[in-house]
Amino acid sequence: MTGQTTIDTTGPGDGAPAAPEKPTPDAGLRGHPWLTLITVAVGVMMVALDGTIVAIANPAIRDHLHASFADVQWITNAYFLALAVTLITAGKLGDRFGHRQTFLIGVTGFAAASGAIGLSHTIATVIIFRVFQGLFGALLMPAALGLLRATFPAEKLNMAIGIWGMVIGASTAGGPILGGVLVQHVNWQSVFFINVPVGAIALVLGLLILLDHRAQNAPRSFDVLGIALLSGAMFCLVWALIKAPSWGWGDGRTWGFIVASVLLFAFFAFWETRVAEPLIPLGLFRSVPLSAGVVLMVLMAIAFMGGLFFVTFYLQNVHGMSPVNAGLHLLPLTGMMIVASPLAGAAITRFGPRVPLAGGMAATAIAMFGMSTLKAGTGSGVMSLWFALLGLGLAPVMVGATEVIVGNAPMELSGVAGGLQQAAMQIGGSLGTAVLGAVMASKVDSSLEGNWKAAGLPPLTPAQLDQASEAVQAGVAPVQKGIPGPIAAKITEVAHHTFISGMSLACLVAAGVAVAAVLVALLTKRGDNAEAGAGVGHI
């Protein structure tokens, strides 16, 4: 048994999808659709678990490694940058060499990079190995979706992706609690070590179960120039978004990278119409559902990842919660994603994507608006309400937009489609973190000095004000040792009030983005079956 099969994607005349081949009798469990789902879910669970554990661990990493707020942002941004630059190319690698192989390499590398972070003693090495996590995660994620796309027939794909989303939700839900326990009772390094056994399980399951489906007309060559142009364009775009908060949005360097990104994207688009086997056949974007799905993923990630970045600091530094308690307070969000994801998959299968996607983004907009009203004294019940509504809104978008993108691509481009889906999310996450971080920083910078003076506190020098502003952006009160209790209490009140004003404005911007996403969702529809091969050639 070689672990490889070829699938005919030409399909019957009516455009019905070609069903994956059934495993041969001697193949045992290899290639079984539901066991394949379990296997890829374990691998994806590792990535989802890592995301929420890192969010909970960020304050501890900041304190233990004496990192700045910008350093903490780089723990996230370095990962996003590596993912965004390589996801589509990684998806193409899966289409060319097989999704089974790229999935196994991605799982192994991600687990190894996680272990290396756990052994790190400086913020620089943490950030470096976060880049490696991103690179191997880029191999893993599109391969997982490509394997699902090849294994499940069209009528069951929504449900499979719904269950896949439920596993991501469960991992996300368990991450804050597990991360909180580990940070509080062991150390922050242990939150990365947890990926090692999870990765080992995924590797063993993958070796035993995964069958490498290949399309007959899978790509046989690489668009090297296209890869270079797209990677350069993505790097310039994400780098500009990452550096804009420190450089300034009006700085020439920021706009230089943005202009370079636009030019590289333009050259890439031109080249893709000339090359024999393009990296991304631009005709894919003639599909209204696929194009709308990509835009929707970007907007969803801006609202979700950008807004959620501040929540862990709000819970731990403003409310003074322990990491475990902060994780428990996020359970309504992630728990609702667990419940709603498979239901969303079933609803989208029955009614189509338009109403569930639009309704999900509307709920997300309402939730983000509600989160903009949170105060230092807001109780757990009110927080839980908005967090649960956010999880309810995100679930149909995660499932529906993913299926719209991956399900409407030809089988031989399933890896590229998976890369597009993940790249859209990572670009949105980077954009959300950069833009909403800039909104937060601007609000804190403009309000802190006035709030400080209004409270009757001693004036600060420009250098002290800069240091205080950086602390307040993380929800930390800049109280020096030896300051009398009443003055310390005033400083804390001013810091928390200023932080919340910045977080509130950021959440309002996120709510506006979610409203725009509602309009995009209304453009989606169940597209023509892409298996027929129409519309993916040159334009």
N, C-alpha and C positions, 0 to 999 in steps of 0.2 A: 504494500500500500504506500503510495508516494505522498498522500496528503494533498493531492491536487486534482481538480477536475475542470473541464471546459464546459462553458454554458453557451448555448446558442441563443443569441439575443435578437435574432432577426424577427422572431415572433410571427404569429399568423397574420393574415391579411388585415384583420380588424384591429390590429395594434395591441392585442392582449399581451401581457407580460409573459415572457418565457419562464416557466417555473424552474427553480433550481433542481438539479438532478438529485434524486434520492440517493442516500448512501448505499453502496452495494452491500449485500448481505454479510460479507466478510469484514465490512468496515467497522462493525461494532457500534460504538457511540459516536464515532467521528462524523462530523457533519450534521448531527441532529439539530434542527432549528432551535428548540428551546434550550438545549444544553449549550448551544453556541451563544444564545442570549445571556445565559448565566455566566459563561466564561468571559465575554467581553464586558459584562456588567461589573465583574470583580475588578477587572483592569481599570475601567472608568471610575469605579468607586474609589480607587486609590487616588486619582486625580481630584475628584470632588472632595474627598476627605481632607486632602492636603490644603485645599483652598480655605475651608472654614477653620481648620486647625491653625493655619498661619495667621488668619485674621484675629483669632483669640490670642495667639502668642505674640502678636506685634508689640503690645505694650511691654511685655516681659523682655523681648529681644531688645527693645529700645533702652530699657533700664540696664540690663545686664551687660550689653556691649557698648554702652554709653553712646548710642547712635542718635543722630539728629532726626527730626521729623522727616526731613528729605531722605535720609537713609532708609527709614522705614517705608516710605513710598517706593524707594528703589527695590525693596524686597518684592513688591508687587509688580512694579514697572519692568524690571529686568525679565521677569517671567513672561509678562505680556509681550514684551518686545521680541523675545526669542520665538514665542508661539506665532505671533502675527507674521513675522518675516518668513517663516518656514512651513506653515501649515499647508498651503496649497501645493507647494513642491513636495511635501511629505505625502500628501494625498496622491499625487502623480506617481510617486515611488511605489505606493501600494497598488495602483492600477497596473503598473509595469511589472513589478516583481512579485506581487501577491500580497493581499492584506494580512494573511496569516503571518508571513515573515515579518512585515513591518510592525504588526501588533506585538509580536513576541520580543522584537528588538526594543520597541518603545517601552514595554513593561519592564524589561530587565534594566534598561538604562535609567528609567525614572526612579526605580527602587534604589539603584546604586547611587544616583545623585542625591536622593533623599538621605541615605546613610552618610554621605560625605558632608552634607549640611549639618547633620547631627554631631559630626566630629569637628566642626569648625569652631574657631575661637575668636574670629574677627568678623566685623560686619562685611568686609570686602569679600572674604571667602564665602560667606552666606550668599551674597549677591551673585558671585561667579557661578556657584553651583545651582542657584535658582535659574540661571541662564541654561545650564545643562538640563535641568528639569523641563524647561520650556521646549528645548530641542527634542527631547525624547517624548514629551507629551504630544508634540506635533506629529510624531509618527503614530502614536497610540490612538488618538481620538478619531481622525478620519478613517483609520483602518477598522475601528470598531463599528462605525456607521456603515462602511463599505461591506463588512461581513454580514451585518443585519440586512442590508439592501439586497445582497446576493442570496441570502438563505431563505428569507420569508417571501411568500407570494404577496402581490400587491394588496389583496383584501385583508391581509393580516399584519401589514407593515405598520399601520397606525397603532395597533394594539401593542406590537412589539416595542415600538419607540416609546409608547406610553409607559410600559413596564420599565424600560430602560431609564426613562425620566424619573420614575418612582424610585429606582435604585439610587439615582443621583440625589434625589431629595432625601432619601433615608441616610445616605452618606453625609450629606450636608447637615442633616439634623443631628447625627451622631458626632460629627466633627467638633462642634463647640463644646459639647459635654465631655467627650473624651479628651479634647485638647485642654479644657479647663482643669480636669482631674490631673492630667500629666504636668501641666504648667504649675499647678498649685502644690502638688505632692511629690513631683520628681524634679523636672527642670524643663526649660523650653526646648532643649535638644531632643528630648524624647518624643516630641510631637512629629519629628521627621523620621525617627527610627521606626515608628509604627508602620510606615509605608513598606519597610523591608519585608516583613512576613506577608503582608497583603500582596505585594508584587510577586513573592515566591509562589503563593497559591495560584495567582493568575497565570504565571508561567507554566506551572505543572498542568493546570487545566487546559491551557492553550496547546501544549504539546500533545495532550491525549485526545482532545475533542475537536479542535478547529480544523476545518477542511478549507483549503485554499481555492476558492472559486475564482475562475478566470473567464472573462468574456472572450469570445472568439476574435473580436476585433479590438482587443486591448492594445494600447500604444506599444510600439516596438522600439521607439527612439525617443530621445529627449530634446526638448526645445531649450538648449543651453542658454542662448541669448535671451529667450523669454524668461527663463528662471532668473537670470542676472538682472534684467530690467524690472521684473516684478518684485524681486527681493530688495533691490535698491529703492524702489518706490515706496514699498511698505516700511522699510527702515527709516527713510527720510520723514515719512508721515508720522510714524509712531515716535520717533526721536524728537520731532518738533513738539508733539503733544506732551511728551515727558518733560522737556526742558523749558517749555513756555512759562510755567509758574515761576521759575527762577530767573530766566532771561527777561520775561515780560512779553506780553502779546504784541506790543508795538516794536519790539527789538528786531533789528535787521537779520540777526541769525535765525530767529524763529521763522520769519517769512522767507528767508533764503531756503531753509529746508522744506517749507511748504511748497514754494515754487518749484524746487527741484523734484519734489514728489509728483506734482502735477505733470511736469514735463516727462518724467520717466514713465508715468502711467500712460501718457499720450503716445510715447514711442512704443511702449509695450502693446497698446491696442493696435497701432499701425502694423507692428511686426507680426502680431497674431493673425492678421489677414493675409500674410504672405507665406508663412511657414507651412510645410506639408502636414506636420503633426503638432498643432499648437498646444501650449501648456493649458490654456483655457480657451476652447472654441467659443468665440464671442457670441455665436448664435444661441448659446445657452440662455443669454439674457433676453432673447425674444420671448421666452416663456414668462408671462406675467406673474404666475404664482412663484416661480423661482426668484425672479428679480425682487418682487415685493417681499419674499421671505428673507432675502439677504438684507434689505434695508430694515426690515422689522427687527431682525436679530441685532443689528447695530443700535437701533434706537432703544430696544429693550435693555441691552447691556449698559448703555449710557445711564439710563434711569436706575437700574437695579444696582450694578456694581459701583457706580459713582456715588449713589446715595448711601449704600450699605457700608462704604468704607469708613464713614464717621460713626456708625452705630456702636461698634465695639468700644471706641474711645468714649462715647457718650455713656454707655452702660458702666464701664469700669472706672473712668476718671471723673465723670460728673456725679453718677449715682454711687460711686465707691463700691461697686460690686466686685466680688472675687471672680476669677476667670470661670469657675464652675457655674456660679450664679448667672453670669452674663450669658454663658452658653444655654442655660435653661430658659432664659428670657427670650432667646431666639427660636426656641422650639415651635411656637405657634406658626412662625414663618415657614420653617422647613418641614414641620409636621403637616401643614396644609398642602405643601407641594407633594408629599408622599401620597396623601389621600386623593388629591385632585388630578395628578398626572395620568393614571390609567383611565380615570373617568373622562378626562379631556380627550385621550386617544380614542375612546369609544364614541364620544360625541362628534369628533371630527370625522371619523369613519362614516357615521350615519348622516350627519347634516352638512358636511363640508367644512372648510376652515374659516370662512369669512366671519360668521357670527361668534364662534368661540374665541378667535383671535382678537376681534374688535372688543368683545366683552372683557377679555383678559387684560388688555391694555387700558381699558376704561377703569377697571378695578385697580390696576397698578397706579394710574393717575390719582385716583381718590385716596389710595393708601399713602402715596408720597405726599399729597397735600395734608393728610392727617398727621404724618410724621413731622411736617413742618410746624405743627402746633405743639410739639413736645416741649416741656419745660423741665427745669432741674427737679421740680417736685412732682412731676407726673407719675401716677401710680402704675403698678404692673398691669392692672386690668386694661387701662387705656392703651398702653404700649402693645399689649398682646393683641388687642383688637386690630390695630393698624398693621402689625406684623403678619397676622393671620390673613388679612385682606390682601396684603402684598403677595403672600405665597399662593393664595387662590388665583390672583391675577397672572402670576408668572407661569403657572403650570401649563395652561393651554398654549401659551406663546412658545415655551420651550419645546413642547411636543409638536405643535402644529407647524411652526416655522421650520423646525428641523425636517419634518416629513415633507413639507412643501419643497424645500431645497433638494433634499436627497432623493425623495420619491419621484421627482419630475426630471431627474437627470438620467441619461442612458446608463445602462449597466457598466459599460466600459469606462465611464467617467464618474462612477460612484465615489471613488476616492477623492477626486477633484471637488465634487459636490460637498463631500464631508469636510474637506479642507476649507471650502468657501463658507460653510456654516460656522465652523469654528473660528476662522479668521474674522468673520463678521462680528462674532461675539467678543473676540479679543481686542479688535480695533475699537469696538464700542466701549469695552471696559477701560482701555487706555484713554479714550476720549473722555469718558465719564469721570475717571479719576483726575485727569488733567484739568478739564474745564470746571468741574465742581470743586476740585481742590483750589483752583484759582479764584473761584467765587468765594469760597471759605476764607482764603488768605486775604483777599481784597476787603471783605467785610470786617475781618478781625483787625486788619491794619488801619482801616478808616474809623473804627469804633473804639478801639481799646484805649487810646490816649484820652479821648473825651470821657469815657466811662470811668477811667482811672481818676481824672480830675474831679468829676462829679461826685465821686465817693469820698473826696477829701483826702486822698492818699498822697504821700510825698511824691514830688515830680520825679520823673525818670530821665536819664540821659538818653540820647538817641541810641547808643549801643545797648543800654538796658532795655529800652523799649523794643528793640529788635529781638532780643533774647526772650523777653516776656511774650511777644507776639508769637514766636515759634512755639513756646510752651502752650499757650492758649489754643493754638490751632489743633493741638492734640487733646484739649480739654483739661490740661494740667494747670493748676494754680501756681504761679511763680513765687512761691513763698520761700524766703531764705531762712536758714537756721538762725535762731535767736530773735526772730521778730515776735513781738508781744502777741498774745492770743487775739485780742480784739482787732488788731490791724491785720493779722493773718486771716481772720474770718472775713474782713472786708475784701481783701485781695482775692480770696477764694470766690466770694460772691460775684465780684466783678469779672473774674476769669470765666466762671461758668456761664454767666449771663452773656458775655461776649461770644464765647464758643457757641452757645445755643443760637444766638442771632445769626452767626455764620452758617451753622448747620441748617437752620430753618430756611434761609435763602437758597442754599444748595438744594434742599428737598423741593422747594417751589420750582426751581429750574428743572429738576428731574421730572416733576409732575407735568410741566409744559412739554417736555420731550415725549412723555407717555401719551399726552393728548395728540401730538402729531402722529405718533405711532398708530393711534386708533384710525386715523384717516388712511394711513398706508394699509392697515389690515383690511379696510373696506374694499381695497383693490384686489385682494387675493381671491382666488377661485380654484377649484379643482381643475388643473390643467390637462391638456391632451396628453395621452400616454407618450412619454419620451422614448419608449422602447422601439417605436417605429423608426427612430433615427432621424426624424425630420427636425430641421431647425438647429442643428448643431454644427453645421459646416461653416465655411467662411462667409463673412458678410461684406 
